[in-house]
Amino acid sequence: MPDVDLEIAVVLPGGGARAAYQVGVLRAVAQILGRDQRQPFRIICGTSAGAINAATLAVHADSFRRGVARLLRWWRAVEVTGVYRADLASVSLHGVRWLASVLVGASGPKRAAMMLDNSPLRSVLRGDLELARVAQQIRDGALRALAINATSYTTGQAVTFFQGSPAIAAWQRTRRRGEPAVIGIDHLLASTAIPFVFPAGRIGDDYFADGSVRQIAPLSPALHLGARRIFVVAVGQFTGQTPTARQRAAPSYPSFAQMAGHALSSIFLDNLGADLERMQRLNRVLNLVPSEVQERHPEVAHIDALVLSPSRDLGAMAVPYAK
């Protein structure tokens, strides 16, 4: 059984189709580790599109290379029609219903406040993911916990649904909580339910939105699940990187696409950077605490984090390949 004090978590944040970048990083890790390696990350946390990647790794925790290979095949094969209904009739119908919901409000039809029907994604995930294997991976020791993050429409809390070792306790903090669950397709759809775009995901009696919306502490679930080292595969560029020539150019009035892009980026990226900065500050404070004091309080430990993120904007790189 691995040393709990050395538990490593992988954190896969949201970012829509940019989550494909995470698979490229994981593929490089698999190549470094070699064949027949178990999952190097016994704690796996995913949000939004990253939740799909996380669930796949958990299902194949006994073979990291096989899990990454499945992700590679999935992302290479997935098309728009495998995520949402893209036919004109469906898009038009949901667009009209969404507009009616905005204009009429609470008196409008139920489930109308969405622009796209993501039922194809449910079918694809049901056929590709054997989530029942997660429990077996936990029993075999290949996996300590799988965590999927979503946002409650009822309470506004960031909710972490986790399936893991019986030793892991639920938690409650300001505007966030963690609760045990048997992870299923509904949890993945809830985590990817971008407000106004996809329908709210229902789990029990509550409805949920994309996990990135209110996730004020993206690293917290990994720590609650027992991680002492965290590997974060971000999908956006962090503040402090050198601006591109385009970014340094004379400013012009932003287009609708730019406005929407920045709005989504604030959801998917900003909280991660802030949480990393908080953790770094805490580590600096802990470095000032005598080692004998730290030994008496093992629950307060220095956390090592490795963050990989793109050196270039993934959206700009994808433009030449857009059909």
Secondary structure as GFF3:
##gff-version 3
##sequence-region A 1 323
A	DSSP	three_ten_helix	4	6	.	.	.	ID=ss1
A	DSSP	beta_strand	8	12	.	.	.	ID=ss2
A	DSSP	three_ten_helix	16	19	.	.	.	ID=ss3
A	DSSP	alpha_helix	20	33	.	.	.	ID=ss4
A	DSSP	beta_strand	43	47	.	.	.	ID=ss5
A	DSSP	alpha_helix	49	59	.	.	.	ID=ss6
A	DSSP	alpha_helix	64	77	.	.	.	ID=ss7
A	DSSP	three_ten_helix	80	82	.	.	.	ID=ss8
A	DSSP	alpha_helix	88	104	.	.	.	ID=ss9
A	DSSP	three_ten_helix	105	107	.	.	.	ID=ss10
A	DSSP	alpha_helix	119	128	.	.	.	ID=ss11
A	DSSP	alpha_helix	133	140	.	.	.	ID=ss12
A	DSSP	beta_strand	145	152	.	.	.	ID=ss13
A	DSSP	beta_strand	158	164	.	.	.	ID=ss14
A	DSSP	beta_strand	171	173	.	.	.	ID=ss15
A	DSSP	beta_strand	176	180	.	.	.	ID=ss16
A	DSSP	alpha_helix	185	191	.	.	.	ID=ss17
A	DSSP	beta_strand	201	203	.	.	.	ID=ss18
A	DSSP	beta_strand	206	210	.	.	.	ID=ss19
A	DSSP	alpha_helix	220	224	.	.	.	ID=ss20
A	DSSP	beta_strand	229	233	.	.	.	ID=ss21
A	DSSP	alpha_helix	245	248	.	.	.	ID=ss22
A	DSSP	alpha_helix	256	268	.	.	.	ID=ss23
A	DSSP	alpha_helix	270	286	.	.	.	ID=ss24
A	DSSP	alpha_helix	291	296	.	.	.	ID=ss25
A	DSSP	beta_strand	304	308	.	.	.	ID=ss26
A	DSSP	alpha_helix	314	318	.	.	.	ID=ss27
A	DSSP	three_ten_helix	319	321	.	.	.	ID=ss28
###
